[in-house]
Amino acid sequence: MDLKVITQPIQEELEIFDNHFRNAMRSKVAFVDMIARYIVKQKGKRIRPALVLLTAKACRDVNDSTYRGASLVEILHTATLIHDDVVDDADTRRGFPSIKAIWKKKIAVLMGDYMLAKGLLLSLDNNDFQFLKITSDAVRRMSEAEILQIKKSKDLDIDEPTYLKIISDKTASLFGTCCEIGAASAIPDEKIHQGMRTYGENLGMVFQIRDDLLDYTGRKSITGKPTGLDLKEKKLTLPLIHSLSKAPRNQSKEIIRIIKDGGKKKDLQLVVEFAHKFGGIDYTIKKAEEYSTFALEALQILPPSPAKDSLTQFVGFVMGRSK
C-alpha cells in the first residue's frame, strides 16, 4: 500500500508538523541556519513523525506536545544520519550530497551535535520531560549498537542473537520511541504507552530486517544505497548469518574470505546465490513475518479508528517495501 494512503488520516497534521520541524531547526547563526535549511529540504518519507502523529490520533488526538515530540524524533533521527554519513564516509543522503560531502567531516559532526542540542532544548523549553527520558534511552541504545556493530564487522563473528540485539537497539528503539511519545502526548495511560512502544519496536525490527533483505533481493529504484553495500562495509546481516550457519564449512569460509576482501563487485552475485541456496532469504522473510505478528498483536490495546487502521496498514507497508 502507498504511504500517502496510509497517512491519509494525518495529512493536515503532517503539513503542520513540517512548519514545527522547520522552526525547531532554525539558528541565529547564518551559516548554521543555511545548513539547517539544506537539511530540511531533504525531506524523506517522514515515517517516524508519521508514527508519532498516527499513534497520538489513535489514542486520542494530536496536540501541540505531539508536534514537539514528532519534531524531536525527526531531529534526533536526522542527527544520527549525519553522524552515520561521517562514520560510513558516505557522499550522498536521500539522493542529495551529504553534509559531510559538502562541508566536510568537522562541520558534519558539529551539525549533528547542534541538532541533538536543539532537540533536547525543544523538550526542556516546553517541560516535555517525559519525552526526554524516552528519547535519551533510545539515543543510548543506538550509540551502543553502532559501536558494537563496528566491532563485530571488524571481527566478522556476529551471530543471530547479536544481530537482533544490534537492530533492536540501532533501529527499532527509535520506532518504539516514536510510538511511545505519540501515546504519551495524547493520553496518560502507562499501559497504552508501553503497548505502543511494543508495537513500534516490533515494526522497527520488521523495517530493518526487510531493509537488510533488500541487499540480497534487489531494490527497484535508486535509494542512495546500492545492492551489496552492507557486504562492502563488512556488515553481516541475517540472510548471510543464517546461511553461514547452515552451509558446509569450506563454503562458509570462502564467503567470509570474499567479505574480508571487501565484497568486490564480481563476487557479490556469488554471495547472493549463497544466501538463497542455504535458506538465508526464506528464513529472513519468516523472521520479519514473526515480528509483524507481534506488532499487530500489540495494536489490539487500541480502540477502532481510522488512525489505528493506518497503523495496521503500516505493518503491511514495511513488510512489502521494495526500496
VOPAGU-2260 file (C-alpha; in pm, 1 decimal, decimal comma):
REM VOPAGU-2260
SITE   aa  ch    i         X         Y         Z
SITE  MET   A    0       0,0       0,0       0,0
SITE  ASP   A    1     114,2     353,5     -79,8
SITE  LEU   A    2     245,6     552,1     218,0
SITE  LYS   A    3      35,2     853,7     123,0
SITE  VAL   A    4    -280,4     642,4     150,7
SITE  ILE   A    5    -172,4     507,1     489,6
SITE  THR   A    6    -106,8     857,6     625,9
SITE  GLN   A    7    -434,5     997,8     492,3
SITE  PRO   A    8    -582,8    1042,1     844,9
SITE  ILE   A    9    -295,4    1278,7     933,5
SITE  GLN   A   10    -231,0    1465,6     605,6
SITE  GLU   A   11    -324,0    1800,2     760,0
SITE  GLU   A   12    -119,4    1724,9    1070,8
SITE  LEU   A   13     186,9    1635,1     860,5
SITE  GLU   A   14     174,0    1977,1     695,1
SITE  ILE   A   15     157,6    2143,4    1037,0
SITE  PHE   A   16     445,6    1923,7    1150,8
SITE  ASP   A   17     660,8    2047,9     860,9
SITE  ASN   A   18     631,4    2402,4     995,3
SITE  HIS   A   19     712,6    2289,8    1350,5
SITE  PHE   A   20    1017,7    2098,4    1228,7
SITE  ARG   A   21    1139,8    2388,5    1017,3
SITE  ASN   A   22    1105,5    2630,6    1308,6
SITE  ALA   A   23    1272,4    2391,1    1551,5
SITE  MET   A   24    1580,5    2370,6    1326,1
SITE  ARG   A   25    1640,2    2744,8    1294,4
SITE  SER   A   26    1958,0    2912,5    1413,5
SITE  LYS   A   27    2053,0    3276,4    1467,0
SITE  VAL   A   28    2394,0    3195,2    1318,2
SITE  ALA   A   29    2350,6    3249,0     942,4
SITE  PHE   A   30    2591,0    2972,5     832,4
SITE  VAL   A   31    2434,0    2715,5    1067,2
SITE  ASP   A   32    2086,3    2821,6     955,9
SITE  MET   A   33    2185,7    2776,4     590,5
SITE  ILE   A   34    2294,4    2416,8     658,3
SITE  ALA   A   35    1976,6    2357,9     860,4
SITE  ARG   A   36    1762,9    2479,5     568,9
SITE  TYR   A   37    1953,8    2244,6     336,7
SITE  ILE   A   38    1872,6    1955,4     570,9
SITE  VAL   A   39    1502,8    2049,3     590,2
SITE  LYS   A   40    1480,1    2047,7     209,3
SITE  GLN   A   41    1593,2    1681,9     202,9
SITE  LYS   A   42    1253,2    1566,0     320,0
SITE  GLY   A   43    1238,9    1186,8     340,9
SITE  LYS   A   44     932,0     968,4     378,4
SITE  ARG   A   45     865,1    1117,1     726,3
SITE  ILE   A   46     793,4     767,4     858,6
SITE  ARG   A   47     894,4     848,4    1215,6
SITE  PRO   A   48     693,0    1170,5    1261,5
SITE  ALA   A   49     400,8     998,6    1088,4
SITE  LEU   A   50     415,3     724,5    1351,5
SITE  VAL   A   51     410,9     983,2    1631,4
SITE  LEU   A   52     109,0    1159,8    1481,2
SITE  LEU   A   53     -83,5     841,6    1393,7
SITE  THR   A   54     -26,4     693,9    1739,7
SITE  ALA   A   55    -145,8    1011,8    1911,0
SITE  LYS   A   56    -454,9    1021,4    1692,3
SITE  ALA   A   57    -524,9     652,0    1750,7
SITE  CYS   A   58    -501,0     706,8    2128,5
SITE  ARG   A   59    -698,7    1031,7    2138,6
SITE  ASP   A   60    -586,7    1332,0    1933,2
SITE  VAL   A   61    -288,6    1531,5    1810,4
SITE  ASN   A   62    -192,0    1840,8    2014,2
SITE  ASP   A   63      99,2    2084,5    2045,2
SITE  SER   A   64     308,6    1843,2    2250,9
SITE  THR   A   65     257,9    1578,8    1978,8
SITE  TYR   A   66     410,4    1813,3    1721,5
SITE  ARG   A   67     703,0    1881,9    1954,2
SITE  GLY   A   68     751,2    1508,3    2006,8
SITE  ALA   A   69     740,2    1443,7    1631,3
SITE  SER   A   70     993,4    1723,4    1573,4
SITE  LEU   A   71    1217,2    1585,1    1847,6
SITE  VAL   A   72    1236,2    1234,7    1699,5
SITE  GLU   A   73    1289,8    1365,8    1346,5
SITE  ILE   A   74    1568,9    1596,1    1468,8
SITE  LEU   A   75    1735,9    1309,0    1655,9
SITE  HIS   A   76    1695,1    1073,5    1359,6
SITE  THR   A   77    1842,9    1328,6    1119,2
SITE  ALA   A   78    2133,5    1395,7    1355,8
SITE  THR   A   79    2217,6    1024,7    1365,7
SITE  LEU   A   80    2205,8    1007,3     984,5
SITE  ILE   A   81    2452,3    1297,2     959,5
SITE  HIS   A   82    2685,9    1122,7    1203,2
SITE  ASP   A   83    2638,4     790,3    1018,5
SITE  ASP   A   84    2748,1     955,9     694,2
SITE  VAL   A   85    3070,8    1061,7     864,5
SITE  VAL   A   86    3130,8     713,1    1006,2
SITE  ASP   A   87    3048,6     546,4     672,0
SITE  ASP   A   88    3224,7     816,0     464,3
SITE  ALA   A   89    2903,7     849,9     259,2
SITE  ASP   A   90    2880,6    1121,0      -5,9
SITE  THR   A   91    2503,8    1105,4     -63,8
SITE  ARG   A   92    2190,8    1100,3     151,0
SITE  ARG   A   93    1837,6    1072,7       8,8
SITE  GLY   A   94    1973,0    1143,0    -336,6
SITE  PHE   A   95    2143,8    1468,2    -227,6
SITE  PRO   A   96    2509,6    1534,5    -144,2
SITE  SER   A   97    2560,7    1464,6     226,1
SITE  ILE   A   98    2659,3    1731,4     477,5
SITE  LYS   A   99    2995,9    1557,3     502,2
SITE  ALA   A  100    3043,9    1575,7     124,4
SITE  ILE   A  101    2964,3    1948,4     100,3
SITE  TRP   A  102    3103,6    2092,3     424,3
SITE  LYS   A  103    3346,9    1812,8     524,2
SITE  LYS   A  104    3361,5    1593,8     834,2
SITE  LYS   A  105    3417,5    1852,9    1109,4
SITE  ILE   A  106    3114,8    2058,9    1008,1
SITE  ALA   A  107    2904,9    1742,9     970,7
SITE  VAL   A  108    2991,8    1617,3    1320,6
SITE  LEU   A  109    2925,9    1958,6    1474,8
SITE  MET   A  110    2599,5    1995,2    1282,3
SITE  GLY   A  111    2484,4    1661,7    1417,0
SITE  ASP   A  112    2575,5    1777,8    1767,7
SITE  TYR   A  113    2387,4    2104,5    1710,7
SITE  MET   A  114    2074,8    1913,5    1612,1
SITE  LEU   A  115    2094,1    1689,2    1916,5
SITE  ALA   A  116    2113,7    2001,0    2133,4
SITE  LYS   A  117    1820,1    2161,3    1951,0
SITE  GLY   A  118    1610,4    1851,0    2008,1
SITE  LEU   A  119    1688,6    1843,6    2378,6
SITE  LEU   A  120    1620,6    2215,6    2419,0
SITE  LEU   A  121    1289,3    2182,7    2237,3
SITE  SER   A  122    1173,7    1944,0    2510,0
SITE  LEU   A  123    1334,7    2130,1    2800,3
SITE  ASP   A  124    1189,4    2466,5    2699,9
SITE  ASN   A  125     841,0    2315,7    2692,7
SITE  ASN   A  126     874,5    2094,1    3003,4
SITE  ASP   A  127     836,6    1775,7    2797,0
SITE  PHE   A  128    1049,9    1586,2    3046,5
SITE  GLN   A  129     885,0    1252,1    2972,7
SITE  PHE   A  130     991,2    1286,4    2608,2
SITE  LEU   A  131    1350,0    1344,9    2720,2
SITE  LYS   A  132    1353,0    1029,6    2929,4
SITE  ILE   A  133    1212,4     823,3    2641,3
SITE  THR   A  134    1448,3     961,4    2376,8
SITE  SER   A  135    1762,0     961,2    2594,7
SITE  ASP   A  136    1731,1     586,4    2641,9
SITE  ALA   A  137    1687,6     541,4    2266,8
SITE  VAL   A  138    1998,2     750,9    2189,4
SITE  ARG   A  139    2199,3     544,8    2438,0
SITE  ARG   A  140    2083,6     219,8    2277,6
SITE  MET   A  141    2151,2     349,7    1926,0
SITE  SER   A  142    2504,5     459,5    2016,4
SITE  GLU   A  143    2590,0     131,7    2187,3
SITE  ALA   A  144    2455,5     -66,0    1892,5
SITE  GLU   A  145    2657,5     134,1    1640,1
SITE  ILE   A  146    2977,2      75,9    1838,0
SITE  LEU   A  147    2901,5    -295,8    1874,9
SITE  GLN   A  148    2828,1    -326,9    1502,7
SITE  ILE   A  149    3158,9    -162,8    1411,4
SITE  LYS   A  150    3343,1    -403,6    1643,0
SITE  LYS   A  151    3159,2    -710,2    1509,1
SITE  SER   A  152    3210,0    -600,8    1147,6
SITE  LYS   A  153    3582,8    -586,1    1209,9
SITE  ASP   A  154    3590,6    -934,1    1365,5
SITE  LEU   A  155    3324,9   -1087,7    1133,2
SITE  ASP   A  156    3196,7   -1304,1    1420,3
SITE  ILE   A  157    2836,6   -1184,9    1450,2
SITE  ASP   A  158    2567,1   -1443,9    1529,3
SITE  GLU   A  159    2187,8   -1415,6    1507,5
SITE  PRO   A  160    2122,5   -1307,6    1872,2
SITE  THR   A  161    2386,5   -1033,2    1839,7
SITE  TYR   A  162    2242,8    -920,6    1505,6
SITE  LEU   A  163    1891,3    -899,4    1653,5
SITE  LYS   A  164    2027,1    -707,8    1954,0
SITE  ILE   A  165    2202,1    -459,0    1724,9
SITE  ILE   A  166    1899,9    -386,4    1504,9
SITE  SER   A  167    1670,2    -374,7    1809,5
SITE  ASP   A  168    1885,5    -100,9    1962,2
SITE  LYS   A  169    2000,0      75,8    1644,4
SITE  THR   A  170    1670,7      92,1    1451,5
SITE  ALA   A  171    1375,6     -48,8    1645,9
SITE  SER   A  172    1441,7     162,3    1957,0
SITE  LEU   A  173    1361,3     484,4    1768,5
SITE  PHE   A  174    1045,8     335,4    1616,4
SITE  GLY   A  175     937,2     239,6    1967,0
SITE  THR   A  176    1023,3     588,9    2088,1
SITE  CYS   A  177     803,7     744,8    1817,1
SITE  CYS   A  178     500,6     540,9    1915,6
SITE  GLU   A  179     553,1     581,8    2290,0
SITE  ILE   A  180     590,1     959,3    2253,3
SITE  GLY   A  181     278,7     975,9    2037,0
SITE  ALA   A  182      79,8     787,8    2300,3
SITE  ALA   A  183     228,8     986,4    2590,0
SITE  SER   A  184     139,3    1315,5    2420,8
SITE  ALA   A  185    -225,3    1213,4    2389,2
SITE  ILE   A  186    -324,1    1006,4    2691,7
SITE  PRO   A  187    -188,0     947,7    3048,4
SITE  ASP   A  188    -219,0     568,6    3039,6
SITE  GLU   A  189     109,3     385,0    3103,5
SITE  LYS   A  190     -29,6      53,8    2980,7
SITE  ILE   A  191    -111,9     207,8    2643,0
SITE  HIS   A  192     225,8     385,7    2633,3
SITE  GLN   A  193     405,4      51,7    2676,0
SITE  GLY   A  194     174,1    -122,8    2430,9
SITE  MET   A  195     252,2     133,3    2165,6
SITE  ARG   A  196     624,3     109,2    2236,2
SITE  THR   A  197     595,5    -267,4    2182,5
SITE  TYR   A  198     416,6    -205,0    1853,0
SITE  GLY   A  199     682,9      42,0    1739,6
SITE  GLU   A  200     979,3    -174,9    1839,3
SITE  ASN   A  201     842,2    -474,4    1650,6
SITE  LEU   A  202     761,7    -256,9    1349,1
SITE  GLY   A  203    1120,3    -130,3    1360,1
SITE  MET   A  204    1251,0    -486,1    1362,4
SITE  VAL   A  205    1048,0    -562,0    1050,2
SITE  PHE   A  206    1173,9    -240,3     889,0
SITE  GLN   A  207    1542,0    -323,6     941,7
SITE  ILE   A  208    1514,6    -693,4     857,9
SITE  ARG   A  209    1338,1    -607,2     531,8
SITE  ASP   A  210    1599,3    -339,8     461,1
SITE  ASP   A  211    1877,4    -593,4     505,6
SITE  LEU   A  212    1690,3    -839,3     286,5
SITE  LEU   A  213    1678,1    -586,1       2,2
SITE  ASP   A  214    2054,9    -607,1     -31,5
SITE  TYR   A  215    2001,3    -964,5    -148,4
SITE  THR   A  216    1673,5    -940,8    -338,1
SITE  GLY   A  217    1739,6    -606,2    -508,9
SITE  ARG   A  218    1595,8    -255,7    -492,4
SITE  LYS   A  219    1357,9    -130,8    -757,9
SITE  SER   A  220    1474,2     230,6    -756,9
SITE  ILE   A  221    1776,4     441,5    -670,7
SITE  THR   A  222    1784,4     495,1    -293,4
SITE  GLY   A  223    2142,8     604,6    -240,3
SITE  LYS   A  224    2217,2     255,8    -102,3
SITE  PRO   A  225    2312,0      12,1    -379,3
SITE  THR   A  226    2263,8    -363,7    -353,9
SITE  GLY   A  227    2552,6    -525,3    -167,4
SITE  LEU   A  228    2658,2    -214,1      25,5
SITE  ASP   A  229    2642,2    -398,9     358,9
SITE  LEU   A  230    2892,6    -650,0     224,3
SITE  LYS   A  231    3129,8    -372,7     123,2
SITE  GLU   A  232    3105,0    -236,1     478,2
SITE  LYS   A  233    3156,4    -591,0     610,9
SITE  LYS   A  234    2822,3    -583,7     793,9
SITE  LEU   A  235    2688,8    -935,0     826,5
SITE  THR   A  236    2308,8    -932,8     824,1
SITE  LEU   A  237    2051,3   -1206,3     881,1
SITE  PRO   A  238    2031,0   -1360,4     529,1
SITE  LEU   A  239    2405,1   -1427,7     536,9
SITE  ILE   A  240    2432,3   -1503,0     909,8
SITE  HIS   A  241    2173,7   -1781,2     880,6
SITE  SER   A  242    2323,3   -1921,7     559,3
SITE  LEU   A  243    2673,3   -1927,6     708,3
SITE  SER   A  244    2540,3   -2133,5     999,8
SITE  LYS   A  245    2383,5   -2389,6     763,2
SITE  ALA   A  246    2640,6   -2421,5     485,1
SITE  PRO   A  247    2936,8   -2664,5     476,0
SITE  ARG   A  248    3241,0   -2517,2     649,4
SITE  ASN   A  249    3452,3   -2486,2     334,3
SITE  GLN   A  250    3181,1   -2289,9     150,9
SITE  SER   A  251    3124,9   -2063,4     451,7
SITE  LYS   A  252    3498,9   -1993,4     472,0
SITE  GLU   A  253    3501,5   -1891,4     105,2
SITE  ILE   A  254    3215,6   -1644,0     160,0
SITE  ILE   A  255    3390,8   -1496,1     463,9
SITE  ARG   A  256    3705,9   -1455,7     251,5
SITE  ILE   A  257    3504,3   -1263,7     -11,9
SITE  ILE   A  258    3362,3   -1032,7     254,9
SITE  LYS   A  259    3704,7    -973,3     409,8
SITE  ASP   A  260    3825,2    -867,7      64,1
SITE  GLY   A  261    3552,8    -601,4      62,5
SITE  GLY   A  262    3280,3    -776,3    -135,2
SITE  LYS   A  263    3419,8    -695,2    -479,9
SITE  LYS   A  264    3156,0    -643,0    -746,4
SITE  LYS   A  265    3239,1    -961,0    -938,8
SITE  ASP   A  266    3190,4   -1168,8    -621,0
SITE  LEU   A  267    2865,2   -1015,8    -496,2
SITE  GLN   A  268    2646,1   -1243,6    -706,6
SITE  LEU   A  269    2817,2   -1545,9    -550,9
SITE  VAL   A  270    2726,4   -1418,2    -204,4
SITE  VAL   A  271    2365,4   -1352,1    -307,2
SITE  GLU   A  272    2337,0   -1702,4    -455,9
SITE  PHE   A  273    2488,7   -1847,3    -137,4
SITE  ALA   A  274    2222,4   -1674,0      75,6
SITE  HIS   A  275    1948,0   -1815,9    -146,6
SITE  LYS   A  276    2095,2   -2168,2    -162,6
SITE  PHE   A  277    2132,0   -2216,0     212,4
SITE  GLY   A  278    1796,3   -2073,4     314,5
SITE  GLY   A  279    1900,1   -1729,9     437,0
SITE  ILE   A  280    1642,0   -1544,2     226,8
SITE  ASP   A  281    1345,0   -1761,0     325,3
SITE  TYR   A  282    1448,7   -1761,2     690,1
SITE  THR   A  283    1479,5   -1382,4     695,6
SITE  ILE   A  284    1133,6   -1340,1     542,7
SITE  LYS   A  285     987,0   -1568,6     810,8
SITE  LYS   A  286    1163,6   -1371,6    1083,5
SITE  ALA   A  287    1016,3   -1045,4     952,3
SITE  GLU   A  288     671,4   -1208,3     947,3
SITE  GLU   A  289     712,0   -1308,4    1313,1
SITE  TYR   A  290     782,3    -951,2    1418,8
SITE  SER   A  291     491,9    -831,0    1203,0
SITE  THR   A  292     260,5   -1058,0    1401,3
SITE  PHE   A  293     395,5    -921,7    1730,8
SITE  ALA   A  294     337,4    -564,0    1611,8
SITE  LEU   A  295     -21,2    -635,0    1508,7
SITE  GLU   A  296     -93,0    -807,9    1840,3
SITE  ALA   A  297      29,8    -501,0    2031,7
SITE  LEU   A  298    -218,3    -281,1    1842,3
SITE  GLN   A  299    -513,5    -467,8    1993,8
SITE  ILE   A  300    -487,8    -244,4    2300,1
SITE  LEU   A  301    -630,5      46,6    2095,7
SITE  PRO   A  302    -998,3     109,0    2013,9
SITE  PRO   A  303   -1107,7     100,2    1646,5
SITE  SER   A  304   -1033,6     416,7    1446,5
SITE  PRO   A  305    -902,4     523,4    1103,4
SITE  ALA   A  306    -566,2     602,2    1267,2
SITE  LYS   A  307    -546,3     251,3    1413,8
SITE  ASP   A  308    -627,4     111,8    1068,6
SITE  SER   A  309    -334,1     311,5     931,3
SITE  LEU   A  310    -101,6     171,1    1198,2
SITE  THR   A  311    -216,1    -177,2    1095,4
SITE  GLN   A  312    -150,8     -95,6     729,7
SITE  PHE   A  313     193,1      40,0     824,7
SITE  VAL   A  314     298,2    -314,4     913,9
SITE  GLY   A  315     199,8    -440,2     567,9
SITE  PHE   A  316     372,0    -143,4     404,6
SITE  VAL   A  317     700,7    -215,1     583,7
SITE  MET   A  318     677,9    -590,3     510,9
SITE  GLY   A  319     621,7    -526,1     141,1
SITE  ARG   A  320     868,9    -242,8      87,0
SITE  SER   A  321    1097,8    -269,6    -214,9
SITE  LYS   A  322    1311,1      41,2    -153,9
